[in-house]
């Protein structure tokens, strides 16, 4: 773990308390105990009880509560002030008022899940709401709400809008949604790399086995770092003037991109294999 923003967010079902500690040991940057989609309606109250009995300030986690229009929302809000809750993931976030209610309940940080047309329409208001740390894109629910077929190309506009709004409102880079494939590291890494290339800063994981592939995707590759080092060296040798590197013109904006890659690798303390 470093002080760099979390890039892997691992879900663990709230009604499986025997998995809570295992999730913490899986190597993810952040753990989300899920009280929403992973828990059947009849088990919601029991799951909340399991979580309350386990929570500790010594091992803070994020909690995905139930949506603002659900029957469990008010009871879930009681978790917001618990010292073991680092932040709240708010599903079906559609308007700033939903976020305000969670902030008023004492949440330290809030990650609204944008998974509807309404949420995307109001994305700037969500970014500017109190305590919002970063957005999460719920692609599957978004497609169910809008009727858009879930392909990389079809969801490019929605993903780009989240990235731009997050940057414009000066919150953290958004978190991309899950890859449902459990036994295909290449697919997980491909999806995570596409998310990174679009400007996302992290990705949700639904199983510990996905963590390593996502981590690898969000660290610049060795070839990228070698290029960045050449750019930095050439720009320094040219005393800040535009210069050619690998047959391409390099000026200050390109230098900034190179420095971002080097800084990210330094923060992570690792170079991608």
VOBA-1610 file (N, C-alpha, C; in pm, whole numbers, padded with zeros to 5 digits, always signed):
BEGIN
Unk+00084-00119+00000Unk+00000+00000+00000Unk+00088+00125+00000Unk+00046+00228-00075Unk+00114+00356-00077Unk+00011+00464-00054Unk+00058+00590-00060Unk-00037+00699-00047Unk-00100+00737-00180Unk-00073+00659-00284Unk-00134+00683-00415Unk-00281+00645-00410Unk-00364+00707-00496Unk-00507+00673-00498Unk-00530+00526-00527Unk-00631+00468-00462Unk-00661+00327-00479Unk-00698+00298-00624Unk-00642+00190-00677Unk-00674+00152-00816Unk-00753+00023-00822Unk-00751-00057-00715Unk-00830-00180-00709Unk-00927-00171-00592Unk-01055-00193-00621Unk-01162-00187-00521Unk-01232-00322-00522Unk-01208-00401-00419Unk-01255-00539-00415Unk-01384-00550-00335Unk-01489-00604-00400Unk-01616-00630-00333Unk-01608-00757-00249Unk-01676-00756-00135Unk-01700-00877-00058Unk-01844-00872-00010Unk-01921-00982-00024Unk-02062-00979+00014Unk-02080-00955+00165Unk-02175-00870+00199Unk-02200-00837+00338Unk-02258-00949+00421Unk-02313-01050+00356Unk-02369-01163+00430Unk-02272-01280+00437Unk-02145-01255+00406Unk-02042-01358+00416Unk-01929-01308+00508Unk-01956-01294+00636Unk-01857-01237+00728Unk-01728-01317+00734Unk-01734-01445+00702Unk-01613-01527+00704Unk-01515-01486+00594Unk-01562-01406+00499Unk-01476-01360+00389Unk-01419-01220+00413Unk-01464-01150+00515Unk-01421-01011+00535Unk-01269-01002+00551Unk-01213-01080+00642Unk-01069-01075+00664Unk-00992-01123+00541Unk-01045-01223+00473Unk-00980-01273+00352Unk-00973-01164+00245Unk-01079-01082+00235Unk-01078-00973+00138Unk-00968-00873+00172Unk-00952-00843+00299Unk-00847-00750+00340Unk-00708-00803+00306Unk-00693-00934+00306Unk-00563-00996+00281Unk-00538-01023+00133Unk-00631-00985+00046Unk-00621-01020-00096Unk-00530-00928-00176Unk-00484-00818-00115Unk-00392-00729-00183Unk-00455-00612-00256Unk-00587-00598-00248Unk-00653-00483-00312Unk-00620-00355-00236Unk-00626-00243-00307Unk-00601-00115-00242Unk-00714-00074-00150Unk-00837-00116-00181Unk-00954-00083-00099Unk-01052-00199-00105Unk-01123-00221+00005Unk-01225-00326+00013Unk-01361-00261+00034Unk-01460-00310-00041Unk-01599-00264-00028Unk-01684-00379+00023Unk-01739-00363+00142Unk-01836-00461+00191Unk-01971-00426+00129Unk-02028-00519+00056Unk-02147-00492-00024Unk-02274-00534+00049Unk-02359-00436+00078Unk-02490-00463+00137Unk-02601-00456+00033Unk-02567-00426-00092Unk-02671-00406-00194Unk-02687-00529-00282Unk-02632-00529-00402Unk-02661-00634-00500Unk-02620-00774-00455Unk-02515-00785-00375Unk-02465-00917-00335Unk-02550-00982-00226Unk-02646-00909-00169Unk-02722-00959-00055Unk-02870-00966-00090Unk-02930-01082-00068Unk-03073-01099-00094Unk-03155-01014+00001Unk-03275-00970-00041Unk-03357-00884+00046Unk-03379-00941+00185Unk-03402-01069+00196Unk-03430-01129+00327Unk-03309-01128+00419Unk-03189-01110+00361Unk-03066-01115+00440Unk-03006-00978+00467Unk-03074-00872+00425Unk-03016-00737+00438Unk-02987-00700+00583Unk-03083-00718+00671Unk-03065-00676+00810Unk-02957-00760+00877Unk-02954-00888+00849Unk-02852-00975+00907Unk-02713-00935+00858Unk-02701-00902+00729Unk-02573-00861+00674Unk-02523-00734+00741Unk-02612-00639+00763Unk-02573-00516+00832Unk-02524-00547+00973Unk-02590-00641+01039Unk-02548-00681+01172Unk-02412-00748+01173Unk-02387-00835+01076Unk-02255-00898+01063Unk-02146-00792+01047Unk-02174-00694+00963Unk-02075-00590+00937Unk-02049-00507+01063Unk-02155-00467+01131Unk-02139-00388+01253Unk-02056-00462+01357Unk-02076-00592+01368Unk-02002-00670+01467Unk-01854-00682+01431Unk-01821-00668+01305Unk-01684-00687+01257Unk-01606-00557+01242Unk-01675-00448+01215Unk-01609-00321+01184Unk-01512-00279+01295Unk-01399-00221+01252Unk-01300-00172+01346Unk-01224-00056+01284Unk-01194+00045+01363Unk-01115+00158+01314Unk-00976+00114+01271Unk-00931+00000+01319Unk-00798-00049+01285Unk-00791-00108+01144Unk-00908-00134+01083Unk-00910-00192+00949Unk-01026-00131+00870Unk-01018-00003+00840Unk-01130+00066+00775Unk-01159+00010+00636Unk-01287+00001+00605Unk-01332-00046+00474Unk-01438+00051+00422Unk-01467+00039+00293Unk-01579+00111+00234Unk-01702+00020+00238Unk-01819+00081+00237Unk-01943+00004+00243Unk-02035+00050+00131Unk-02080-00045+00049Unk-02186-00011-00047Unk-02319-00035+00024Unk-02386+00076+00054Unk-02516+00067+00118Unk-02623+00045+00012Unk-02747+00038+00055Unk-02858+00025-00040Unk-02901+00164-00089Unk-02968+00166-00201Unk-03001+00291-00269Unk-03096+00377-00187Unk-03097+00506-00220Unk-03175+00602-00143Unk-03324+00574-00146Unk-03372+00508-00251Unk-03515+00480-00261Unk-03550+00339-00210Unk-03457+00274-00142Unk-03482+00138-00094Unk-03534+00140+00049Unk-03586+00027+00091Unk-03640+00014+00227Unk-03531+00008+00333Unk-03405-00013+00291Unk-03296-00032+00387Unk-03206+00089+00399Unk-03234+00193+00322Unk-03145+00309+00317Unk-03128+00374+00454Unk-03236+00404+00521Unk-03227+00475+00649Unk-03147+00396+00752Unk-03169+00265+00759Unk-03093+00184+00854Unk-02945+00180+00816Unk-02917+00173+00686Unk-02779+00171+00641Unk-02705+00300+00675Unk-02777+00412+00678Unk-02712+00540+00707Unk-02646+00542+00844Unk-02693+00457+00935Unk-02633+00452+01068Unk-02487+00408+01062Unk-02446+00343+00953Unk-02308+00299+00938Unk-02213+00413+00907Unk-02265+00524+00857Unk-02180+00629+00803Unk-02081+00686+00905Unk-02122+00695+01030Unk-02037+00756+01132Unk-01945+00656+01201Unk-01956+00530+01167Unk-01873+00430+01235Unk-01726+00453+01199Unk-01636+00452+01299Unk-01495+00477+01270Unk-01430+00373+01181Unk-01492+00256+01166Unk-01438+00154+01078Unk-01481+00168+00934Unk-01563+00269+00904Unk-01612+00292+00767Unk-01534+00408+00706Unk-01446+00377+00611Unk-01365+00480+00547Unk-01448+00565+00452Unk-01554+00509+00397Unk-01637+00582+00304Unk-01756+00498+00260Unk-01848+00563+00193Unk-01973+00500+00150Unk-01979+00498-00002Unk-02008+00382-00058Unk-02040+00370-00201Unk-02192+00378-00212Unk-02240+00479-00284Unk-02384+00503-00296Unk-02435+00455-00431Unk-02511+00345-00434Unk-02561+00294-00562Unk-02677+00378-00615Unk-02700+00367-00745Unk-02812+00432-00811Unk-02816+00582-00784Unk-02698+00643-00773Unk-02692+00787-00745Unk-02747+00863-00865Unk-02855+00938-00843Unk-02918+01008-00953Unk-02913+01159-00942Unk-02904+01209-00820Unk-02904+01353-00800Unk-02828+01388-00674Unk-02789+01514-00664Unk-02703+01557-00553Unk-02771+01538-00418Unk-02903+01544-00413Unk-02973+01526-00287Unk-02950+01390-00225Unk-02934+01287-00308Unk-02903+01154-00257Unk-02770+01155-00183Unk-02672+01221-00243Unk-02540+01230-00183Unk-02544+01314-00056Unk-02620+01422-00059Unk-02630+01510+00057Unk-02681+01434+00180Unk-02777+01345+00160Unk-02831+01268+00273Unk-02723+01181+00336Unk-02635+01124+00254Unk-02527+01041+00306Unk-02423+01129+00377Unk-02394+01245+00320Unk-02301+01338+00384Unk-02355+01385+00519Unk-02484+01416+00523Unk-02546+01461+00648Unk-02542+01352+00755Unk-02539+01226+00712Unk-02535+01115+00807Unk-02395+01093+00864Unk-02296+01166+00812Unk-02162+01162+00869Unk-02059+01084+00793Unk-02084+01051+00667Unk-01986+00976+00589Unk-01856+01055+00573Unk-01743+00986+00589Unk-01614+01052+00570Unk-01587+01081+00423Unk-01628+00991+00337Unk-01610+01004+00192Unk-01724+00931+00124Unk-01759+00978+00004Unk-01870+00919-00071Unk-01825+00894-00214Unk-01858+00774-00264Unk-01835+00740-00404Unk-01970+00710-00468Unk-02029+00807-00539Unk-02156+00780-00607Unk-02137+00683-00723Unk-02225+00586-00731Unk-02226+00492-00843Unk-02318+00547-00951Unk-02261+00582-01064Unk-02338+00632-01177Unk-02379+00511-01260Unk-02506+00475-01255Unk-02553+00356-01325Unk-02693+00375-01383Unk-02724+00499-01422Unk-02852+00530-01484Unk-02836+00652-01573Unk-02934+00671-01660Unk-02933+00791-01744Unk-02942+00917-01657Unk-03022+00911-01551Unk-03035+01026-01462Unk-02902+01059-01395Unk-02830+00957-01350Unk-02701+00981-01287Unk-02602+01044-01383Unk-02599+00998-01508Unk-02508+01056-01606Unk-02550+01199-01641Unk-02681+01221-01650Unk-02731+01355-01681Unk-02689+01454-01572Unk-02687+01410-01448Unk-02655+01497-01334Unk-02512+01478-01285Unk-02423+01431-01370Unk-02290+01393-01324Unk-02213+01511-01265Unk-02228+01631-01319Unk-02156+01745-01263Unk-02205+01776-01121Unk-02336+01767-01100Unk-02389+01791-00966Unk-02341+01685-00869Unk-02329+01561-00914Unk-02278+01455-00827Unk-02132+01482-00790Unk-02053+01524-00887Unk-01912+01555-00860Unk-01897+01667-00757Unk-01988+01763-00763Unk-01978+01879-00675Unk-02047+01863-00541Unk-02110+01749-00517Unk-02181+01727-00392Unk-02081+01707-00277Unk-02125+01730-00152Unk-02034+01720-00038Unk-01975+01580-00020Unk-01847+01577+00016Unk-01776+01455+00054Unk-01749+01359-00061Unk-01779+01398-00185Unk-01758+01308-00297Unk-01608+01297-00326Unk-01558+01175-00321Unk-01416+01146-00341Unk-01387+01116-00488Unk-01470+01033-00548Unk-01460+00999-00689Unk-01588+00926-00729Unk-01613+00916-00858Unk-01729+00846-00911Unk-01695+00702-00944Unk-01798+00618-00948Unk-01784+00481-00998Unk-01885+00462-01111Unk-01842+00395-01216Unk-01932+00368-01329Unk-01986+00227-01318Unk-02118+00214-01307Unk-02183+00083-01304Unk-02237+00050-01441Unk-02153-00008-01525Unk-02187-00027-01666Unk-02306-00119-01686Unk-02315-00227-01609Unk-02422-00324-01631Unk-02558-00262-01600Unk-02570-00198-01485Unk-02696-00132-01450Unk-02727-00017-01546Unk-02622+00054-01590Unk-02642+00164-01684Unk-02702+00112-01814Unk-02653+00001-01862Unk-02708-00056-01985Unk-02851-00104-01965Unk-02878-00162-01849Unk-03014-00207-01822Unk-03110-00089-01817Unk-03064+00023-01765Unk-03150+00141-01754Unk-03172+00208-01889Unk-03068+00213-01971Unk-03075+00291-02095Unk-03110+00209-02218Unk-03094+00077-02211Unk-03113-00006-02329Unk-02995-00010-02422Unk-02883+00049-02380Unk-02761+00046-02460Unk-02697-00092-02447Unk-02655-00148-02557Unk-02586-00277-02553Unk-02446-00257-02498Unk-02406-00344-02405Unk-02278-00325-02337Unk-02161-00369-02425Unk-02105-00273-02496Unk-01979-00294-02568Unk-01888-00177-02534Unk-01759-00197-02555Unk-01662-00090-02527Unk-01696+00036-02607Unk-01726+00018-02734Unk-01754+00134-02820Unk-01882+00206-02778Unk-01986+00130-02747Unk-02114+00193-02712Unk-02107+00274-02584Unk-02019+00235-02493Unk-02012+00303-02363Unk-01901+00408-02356Unk-01832+00429-02467Unk-01727+00532-02468Unk-01779+00671-02429Unk-01894+00716-02484Unk-01941+00850-02446Unk-01970+00864-02297Unk-02032+00762-02239Unk-02065+00769-02096Unk-01938+00770-02012Unk-01846+00682-02043Unk-01722+00677-01966Unk-01645+00809-01979Unk-01638+00860-02099Unk-01565+00986-02120Unk-01629+01100-02042Unk-01760+01101-02034Unk-01828+01207-01960Unk-01792+01202-01812Unk-01781+01082-01756Unk-01742+01070-01616Unk-01600+01122-01593Unk-01511+01089-01685Unk-01372+01133-01672Unk-01363+01285-01680Unk-01431+01343-01778Unk-01423+01488-01796Unk-01485+01563-01680Unk-01601+01516-01633Unk-01666+01583-01520Unk-01580+01573-01395Unk-01520+01458-01371Unk-01435+01442-01254Unk-01316+01537-01259Unk-01256+01550-01374Unk-01142+01640-01387Unk-01183+01785-01373Unk-01294+01822-01436Unk-01339+01961-01431Unk-01378+02004-01289Unk-01434+01912-01213Unk-01477+01943-01076Unk-01371+01908-00973Unk-01254+01867-01019Unk-01137+01845-00933Unk-01159+01738-00826Unk-01222+01628-00864Unk-01227+01512-00774Unk-01137+01404-00834Unk-01122+01292-00765Unk-01036+01186-00814Unk-01085+01125-00943Unk-00991+01067-01019Unk-01028+00999-01143Unk-01127+00887-01111Unk-01228+00867-01196Unk-01334+00771-01164Unk-01286+00626-01163Unk-01371+00541-01103Unk-01346+00398-01091Unk-01434+00327-01194Unk-01375+00242-01277Unk-01453+00170-01376Unk-01522+00050-01312Unk-01628+00003-01378Unk-01708-00106-01325Unk-01642-00242-01339Unk-01718-00345-01308Unk-01662-00480-01298Unk-01646-00546-01434Unk-01556-00642-01438Unk-01549-00740-01546Unk-01602-00870-01487Unk-01707-00925-01546Unk-01775-01039-01484Unk-01701-01171-01506Unk-01605-01173-01599Unk-01526-01293-01623Unk-01433-01318-01505Unk-01437-01441-01451Unk-01356-01473-01333Unk-01226-01545-01367Unk-01220-01614-01478Unk-01106-01700-01508Unk-01030-01658-01633Unk-01031-01529-01663Unk-00964-01479-01783Unk-00887-01353-01746Unk-00763-01370-01699Unk-00682-01255-01660Unk-00661-01158-01775Unk-00649-01212-01896Unk-00626-01126-02012Unk-00744-01032-02035Unk-00866-01083-02016Unk-00984-00998-02033Unk-00991-00891-01927Unk-00959-00927-01803Unk-00960-00829-01695Unk-00856-00721-01722Unk-00737-00762-01759Unk-00631-00664-01786Unk-00665-00578-01906Unk-00725-00638-02009Unk-00766-00559-02127Unk-00867-00452-02088Unk-00968-00491-02011Unk-01070-00395-01970Unk-01010-00286-01882Unk-00920-00325-01793Unk-00858-00226-01704Unk-00767-00132-01783Unk-00695-00185-01881Unk-00608-00100-01963Unk-00689+00000-02044Unk-00801-00045-02100Unk-00888+00048-02173Unk-00940+00157-02080Unk-00975+00119-01960Unk-01024+00219-01863Unk-00914+00320-01831Unk-00794+00271-01808Unk-00682+00361-01780Unk-00657+00456-01897Unk-00661+00402-02019Unk-00635+00484-02138Unk-00742+00591-02156Unk-00863+00567-02104Unk-00971+00665-02113Unk-00962+00772-02004Unk-00877+00750-01904Unk-00863+00846-01796Unk-00919+00801-01663Unk-00965+00676-01657Unk-01007+00621-01528Unk-00884+00595-01442Unk-00905+00596-01310Unk-00792+00575-01221Unk-00797+00447-01144Unk-00902+00366-01165Unk-00919+00245-01085Unk-01027+00158-01147Unk-01044+00039-01088Unk-01145-00054-01138Unk-01198-00138-01023Unk-01327-00171-01029Unk-01388-00262-00933Unk-01347-00405-00963Unk-01330-00484-00858Unk-01301-00627-00871Unk-01408-00705-00795Unk-01449-00816-00853Unk-01551-00899-00788Unk-01492-01027-00730Unk-01362-01047-00750Unk-01297-01166-00695Unk-01149-01133-00672Unk-01088-01187-00566Unk-00946-01159-00540Unk-00855-01192-00657Unk-00891-01292-00738Unk-00803-01332-00848Unk-00794-01224-00956Unk-00881-01123-00954Unk-00875-01015-01052Unk-00779-00903-01011Unk-00741-00900-00886Unk-00665-00786-00832Unk-00532-00767-00904Unk-00456-00872-00920Unk-00322-00858-00980Unk-00328-00803-01122Unk-00424-00848-01201Unk-00435-00801-01339Unk-00470-00653-01344Unk-00557-00609-01253Unk-00593-00467-01251Unk-00476-00383-01203Unk-00406-00430-01099Unk-00288-00358-01054Unk-00189-00338-01168Unk-00164-00445-01243Unk-00067-00437-01352Unk-00108-00336-01458Unk-00237-00331-01487Unk-00286-00241-01592Unk-00272-00094-01554Unk-00279-00065-01425Unk-00276+00075-01382Unk-00138+00124-01341Unk-00035+00049-01376Unk+00103+00096-01364Unk+00159+00105-01505Unk+00225+00216-01542Unk+00281+00226-01677Unk+00372+00107-01708Unk+00363+00059-01831Unk+00444-00055-01874Unk+00590-00014-01886Unk+00678-00113-01886Unk+00822-00086-01894Unk+00856-00005-02019Unk+00793-00037-02132Unk+00821+00038-02255Unk+00775+00183-02244Unk+00663+00205-02178Unk+00616+00342-02157Unk+00711+00421-02069Unk+00762+00355-01965Unk+00854+00423-01874Unk+00987+00453-01942Unk+01032+00363-02028Unk+01155+00388-02103Unk+01139+00508-02195Unk+01022+00514-02263Unk+00994+00631-02348Unk+00990+00759-02266Unk+00925+00755-02151Unk+00914+00874-02067Unk+01051+00922-02021Unk+01138+00827-01989Unk+01274+00865-01947Unk+01350+00929-02062Unk+01333+00878-02184Unk+01400+00938-02301Unk+01348+01078-02326Unk+01217+01096-02312Unk+01158+01230-02332Unk+01215+01328-02231Unk+01219+01287-02105Unk+01267+01377-02001Unk+01413+01414-02024Unk+01494+01316-02060Unk+01635+01342-02084Unk+01656+01432-02205Unk+01583+01407-02312Unk+01598+01488-02433Unk+01553+01631-02410Unk+01445+01648-02337Unk+01393+01783-02311Unk+01492+01861-02225Unk+01553+01793-02129Unk+01652+01859-02044Unk+01774+01899-02124Unk+01819+01810-02213Unk+01936+01839-02296Unk+01910+01956-02390Unk+01783+01973-02430Unk+01746+02082-02522Unk+01713+02211-02447Unk+01736+02211-02316Unk+01712+02330-02232Unk+01567+02379-02242Unk+01473+02284-02253Unk+01332+02320-02253Unk+01274+02352-02390Unk+01355+02343-02494Unk+01304+02368-02629Unk+01242+02241-02685Unk+01155+02256-02786Unk+01098+02140-02852Unk+01209+02057-02915Unk+01193+01925-02909Unk+01299+01837-02955Unk+01235+01709-03010Unk+01306+01638-03097Unk+01255+01513-03153Unk+01300+01395-03067Unk+01205+01305-03038Unk+01235+01181-02966Unk+01166+01067-03041Unk+01241+00968-03079Unk+01187+00855-03154Unk+01114+00900-03280Unk+01168+01006-03343Unk+01111+01055-03467Unk+00986+01138-03453Unk+00951+01176-03329Unk+00831+01257-03306Unk+00867+01381-03226Unk+00797+01491-03255Unk+00822+01616-03187Unk+00775+01609-03042Unk+00858+01659-02952Unk+00827+01663-02810Unk+00834+01807-02763Unk+00724+01854-02704Unk+00725+01986-02643Unk+00674+01972-02499Unk+00644+02083-02434Unk+00612+02078-02290Unk+00490+01990-02257Unk+00379+01992-02333Unk+00269+01902-02298Unk+00309+01754-02301Unk+00394+01716-02397Unk+00441+01578-02402Unk+00529+01547-02282Unk+00611+01644-02242Unk+00694+01626-02123Unk+00607+01604-01999Unk+00499+01678-01989Unk+00410+01660-01875Unk+00352+01519-01870Unk+00315+01465-01987Unk+00265+01327-01992Unk+00373+01229-01947Unk+00496+01252-01992Unk+00606+01164-01953Unk+00629+01169-01803Unk+00626+01287-01747Unk+00648+01301-01603Unk+00536+01235-01524Unk+00413+01243-01575Unk+00302+01177-01507Unk+00324+01027-01499Unk+00372+00968-01608Unk+00400+00824-01607Unk+00508+00790-01504Unk+00617+00867-01504Unk+00726+00840-01411Unk+00682+00860-01266Unk+00603+00963-01243Unk+00555+00989-01108Unk+00462+00877-01059Unk+00376+00828-01149Unk+00284+00720-01113Unk+00362+00594-01076Unk+00463+00561-01156Unk+00544+00443-01125Unk+00615+00460-00991Unk+00664+00581-00963Unk+00733+00606-00837Unk+00637+00593-00719Unk+00513+00643-00735Unk+00415+00632-00626Unk+00380+00487-00597Unk+00373+00407-00701Unk+00337+00266-00683Unk+00454+00182-00637Unk+00576+00233-00655Unk+00691+00159-00611Unk+00718+00033-00692Unk+00670+00032-00816Unk+00687-00087-00899Unk+00685-00048-01045Unk+00744-00134-01127Unk+00740-00119-01272Unk+00664-00237-01327Unk+00573-00210-01419Unk+00491-00317-01477Unk+00580-00417-01554Unk+00557-00545-01535Unk+00638-00643-01609Unk+00608-00638-01758
//
